[in-house]
Amino acid sequence: MAEESTEGQSPAVNEEIGDLIGRLSADGDLDRDTRGRLLARLARLLGASARKAGATGLAGGRWMSDVFSDVAPRIPIRDLDTLRRHHEGMQGERLADDLVRSAVNATTAVGAAGGALAAVEFVAPPLLLSAPAQLVAESLVLAAIEVKLIAELHEVYGIQVQGSGTARAATFVSAWARQRGVNPLDSNSMTNALGVAAKQALRKRMLRTLGRSLTTMGPFLTGAFAGGALNRAATKRLADTIRNDLRRHVGKALDRPALPE
């Protein structure tokens, strides 16, 4: 029998959860049906994991933050050369603009997909039992998209975070929890492990993101519109904050190359 993790879940299931969140946060075009199907599968896996964690584990957002910390190293973060290839050779502020646009579209789509699933559940009352797991799934994917955006904006602005994939993920997860850019001159900002204060900040941020996802539970697709709009505004606001931080850290805004004629 496979050895079980500290969350009471088999490594294979934990790996599938990480892979699903990675796919849903990747910078690719998922059609609505595929996104909904992946979110539904993720919700089922998370529901089983939550039941094993029990009430104590779920209290205060600890289980959610632990799950996210475990899967964060699977978030697909690209280096600068790869970003330029994937964004038609863009660089500087134009590349940053395009990354933000992609992330905003992705979180908007997740909110819409979650709202569509919720509408089906309101039509079929027995499925309402899966609603909390759906909200957790949506929240974790939203967090992953925003962590990915933060990490890739650091690449664009030339602020390198060193270390293993796990260590770098911890740094960017902490940055997301604080909603701040990484300051290369501040050792606390460049931490490669989540300490007590960072874990507490992460739990609070996860619960706030879960609260944002609650808007998708409105019946008859009203949640799809509300969830998408809230996600769009929140991701854009986060991006503006991070970019302003990074400009201060590098001492200037990046060049904005002229568009080809």
Order of alpha helices (4+ residues) and beta strands (2+ residues): alpha-alpha-alpha-alpha-alpha-alpha-alpha-alpha-alpha
